[in-house]
Every structure is written in structure tokens, then in C-alpha cells.
């Protein structure tokens, strides 16, 4: 048994994986998320300060939900995020669509086997560039 103290409330709990918080605190955070999500849905142009004040949640927690792509904001929202790679404005997550695609393509290319180029087979068995010619 891997017992730890909860990072939020200090209660001892059986830690399995993920953030070191107990089940009760996880449920409380999820309830806050649902509250924030509903508030954002009803108030599409709310600022970060308004969300924090009306929902009683920390700004850092809201930013985490945005980066995890759990919260998405409308294009007219005052809350602006920027791509961590190129700095383009985004509405959720950490990267813009272009940077996500480039990263996915580069990972896909890294996973493929390299192409090998073989010289065409010749009748003599030796490579065409390694032939010896003699004058008769």
C-alpha cells in the first residue's frame, strides 16, 4: 500500500497514480469544473477575473483546465492563450492546430523505417562502381 497525504486537505489516502489528492478532493475539483463550465457556457464573454470571482476557483486551476482542453472559449472571449511553440492565439490547449499537425507528422516520420536504396543487380555479382577494366 502506497499511503500519502492529500495535497489539498492533508488526509491520508491510498495513492495509486496521478496527482497526489484524495478521492474526495478529486470529486470536489470535478464539481468545481462543472460549475465553471456552466458559468462559461452562460457567460461567453466573461473574463478570467469574473470566472474566479463567481465560481470561487483559483485562476491557476482554470488555466490548467484550459491547457488540458477541458475548457474551450469562444473567439470573442477576452481570455486569450498563445501557442507554446509559435505564439499564435488559441482558445484551448497548449498548441495551435498547425503546430499540432507538424508535431504529429514529425512523430509519424520518426516511426517509419528508413527507405533503403539498393543498386540494380548485375550479372557479374559485383557492384557497377567497383568494376575493374583492363586493356587488351
N, C-alpha and C positions, 0 to 999 in steps of 0.2 A: 504494500500500500504506500502510495506517494502522497503523504499529507502535507498540505501547505496552508498558510493563512491567506485569506482572500485579500486582494489588493484594495478593494473598496471598503469592506466592512470589518475586516480583520478576523472573521470567523474561520475556524479550522475546517477544511474540506478535503475530500479525496481528489487530488489533481490528476487528470488524465492527459489532456492536451489543450492547446490554445492559450488564450490569455488566463493569467492566474486569478480568476474570480470565481466565486461560488455560484451554484445554480440559481439561488435566489437573486443575486445581483445581476446575473445574465438575464433573468426574466424581467427584472426592473428596467434594465437598459433597453430591452426589446419593447417594453411598454412605452418607454420614452420615445423610442424610434417611431413607433406607430403614431404617437401624439404629434411629433414633429412632422412626419409625413403628411398627416391630415391637415395640419396647420399650413404647410407649404402648398398643398393642393387647393385650399380655400383662399390663401393669400399669395398669389403667384408672384407679386412684386415685393414681397417682404424682404427687408434687409437682414443681415446676419444678427444685428443687434435686436431687431424685433423678434426674430425666432428665439433667440436666447432668453429675452425678457418674458415672452409669452408662454414659453414651454418649460422654463426652468431647467435648461440643459446647458452644459458647458459648450463654448464655441469650438473647443478642440474636438469634442465628441461629434458635433455636426460636421466639421471638416473631415473627420475620419469616415463618416457615413458617405460623404460626397466622394472621397477618394476610393472607397470600396464600391462605388457605383450603385449604392443603395438609394441615394437621393439624386434626383435629376432636376435641374432648374430650367425654366423657360428662357427663351432667347432675350426677352425683355426684363429679366430679373437683374437686380443690382448686384447680385452675388456673382462674381467672376472668378474663374480659375484659369490657370495657364498651364499648358503642356510642359511637363518637366524636361522634355528634350528640346523642343524648338521655341517654346514660349507663345504659341498660338492660343487664342482664347478658347476655352472649352467649358462645358456645362456640367460635366461629371467625370469621374475617373482621374487618372494621372496623366494620360497621353491623348493627343488628338488622333483622329482616325487615320491620318496619313502616317504618323509615327508608329501607330499600332500595326498597320499593314506592312511597313518597312521592317519592323522587328519580326513579325511573323514570317515574312519572306526570307529574312536572313537566317532565322532558325530552321526553316524548311530547307534552305540550300545547304546548311551545315549538316543536316541529317542524311542527305543523299550521298550515295557512293560516288567517288570521283570517276569521271569517264577516263578510260584508258584508250590510247590510240595505238593500234597495232599496225605495223607495216604489212603490206600485202605479201603473202607467201610467194616465194620464188622457187623455181625448180632446183636450184643448186643448194638450197638449205642455208646458205649464208645470207646475211643482210646485204641489200644492194649497195650500201655505202661502204661495206668492208670487203669489196672485191679487189682482187689483185689482177692487174693486166700485164701481160708480157708481150714483147715484140717478137715476132717470128722472123 
